[in-house]
Amino acid sequence: MDEKLALLRLEGFQKLLSTLRDNGYVTAGPTVRDGVVVYDEINSVSDLPQGFRDEQAPGRYRLSKNGGSAFFGYAASPQSWKKFLYPSLSKVFSARREGAGFSLIHEHNETVKYALIGARPCEIAAILIQDKVFTGGAHVDDAYKARRENVFIVAVNCAEPGGTCFCASMGTGPSVTAGFDLALTEIVEDDRHVFLVKTGSEKGVSVLAHIPHENADDGFAKKADDVTKAALSKMGRKLDTGGIKELLYGARDSRHWEKVARRCLACANCTMVCPTCFCSSVEDVTSLTGDIAERWRKWDSCFTTDFTYIHGGSVRQTTASRYRHWITHKLGSWHDQFGSSGCVGCGRCITWCPAGIDITEEAAVLRAPVEPSTAEDQGRGHEKP
């Protein structure tokens, strides 16, 4: 497929949404609700968070109007796109009593087609990671596969990373390189508000053909490049990934885990907002008559004591062991399982941790251990009051 660059004006952006809906897609994108940006069904560009920006720091999120006109001037939402591809609660199968036997009805025939509008580069990287988890091995998750095959992705290159973002350290942003059908770069100037569009698939080429657009010259390509270059200088965090797997494996017995545990609430917020975490449990329920039984899959977390429960108790009984497992898996052993890091640098786990625990700071402390008093002076790896 030959990559195509085009220029899309605001009326063309609205036509993009209507064209996707005409093609049977449910258009899902960012919108504002209850003081945060969430991902939900949208019908018009007026549903997008135009003129909003967010402030993110460890344990802090604030959304406000900045008076601008950008539709995508916010950083990472507390939600991720996995809610559409890997729902938090889904039925695995139903069993119905029929005489002396029963019939089994599998629930993986997903028919909803989603068009994901405004997926950031780090979020697309997360989707590609979950593709490996659910479809890249010998045992394919049929329900995930059915949903994934019905998705159209409209990416948006990042212009405003947040205070907890570090996608540049993970090689997942701020510019998207793969995994999209169409990629947009929003260009806002005093006298112009346009989108540079790049095609990434044959589906993208087909949709673009039905949308009013103009050919983009090299000047606009440079403007788009300047947007993502400027984003690089706005990253709120950095993570040194050199030898990090070996670093974490070697820190198994570090006393630092106990220091983190005295702050960690084991609330599982970090895993719930993470776009790549995939832990789940199953629950069987039956009707009061005993004629119908259902099995449901729901999100779980390695921070819960029941997650590793086997006969005799939980394998990881302490908060220290559970945090150690989470960060070691996310940044280290994920490489052994799936060939890449399990972290895309979106910063959600930092922002939405009630205790403000910062994965980049904890990794840095393990890399360069310091005395507790020094760590407190530096604001890194210390206990908060």
Secondary structure as GFF3:
##gff-version 3
##sequence-region A 1 385
A	DSSP	beta_strand	5	8	.	.	.	ID=ss1
A	DSSP	alpha_helix	10	22	.	.	.	ID=ss2
A	DSSP	beta_strand	25	33	.	.	.	ID=ss3
A	DSSP	beta_strand	36	41	.	.	.	ID=ss4
A	DSSP	three_ten_helix	45	47	.	.	.	ID=ss5
A	DSSP	beta_strand	52	57	.	.	.	ID=ss6
A	DSSP	beta_strand	60	65	.	.	.	ID=ss7
A	DSSP	alpha_helix	82	85	.	.	.	ID=ss8
A	DSSP	beta_strand	89	98	.	.	.	ID=ss9
A	DSSP	beta_strand	101	106	.	.	.	ID=ss10
A	DSSP	beta_strand	113	119	.	.	.	ID=ss11
A	DSSP	alpha_helix	121	135	.	.	.	ID=ss12
A	DSSP	alpha_helix	142	149	.	.	.	ID=ss13
A	DSSP	beta_strand	151	156	.	.	.	ID=ss14
A	DSSP	alpha_helix	167	170	.	.	.	ID=ss15
A	DSSP	beta_strand	182	189	.	.	.	ID=ss16
A	DSSP	beta_strand	192	199	.	.	.	ID=ss17
A	DSSP	alpha_helix	202	208	.	.	.	ID=ss18
A	DSSP	beta_strand	214	215	.	.	.	ID=ss19
A	DSSP	alpha_helix	218	232	.	.	.	ID=ss20
A	DSSP	alpha_helix	244	250	.	.	.	ID=ss21
A	DSSP	alpha_helix	256	261	.	.	.	ID=ss22
A	DSSP	alpha_helix	269	273	.	.	.	ID=ss23
A	DSSP	beta_strand	280	286	.	.	.	ID=ss24
A	DSSP	beta_strand	292	299	.	.	.	ID=ss25
A	DSSP	three_ten_helix	305	308	.	.	.	ID=ss26
A	DSSP	beta_strand	309	310	.	.	.	ID=ss27
A	DSSP	beta_strand	313	314	.	.	.	ID=ss28
A	DSSP	alpha_helix	319	328	.	.	.	ID=ss29
A	DSSP	pi_helix	329	333	.	.	.	ID=ss30
A	DSSP	alpha_helix	334	338	.	.	.	ID=ss31
A	DSSP	alpha_helix	348	351	.	.	.	ID=ss32
A	DSSP	alpha_helix	359	367	.	.	.	ID=ss33
A	DSSP	alpha_helix	372	378	.	.	.	ID=ss34
###
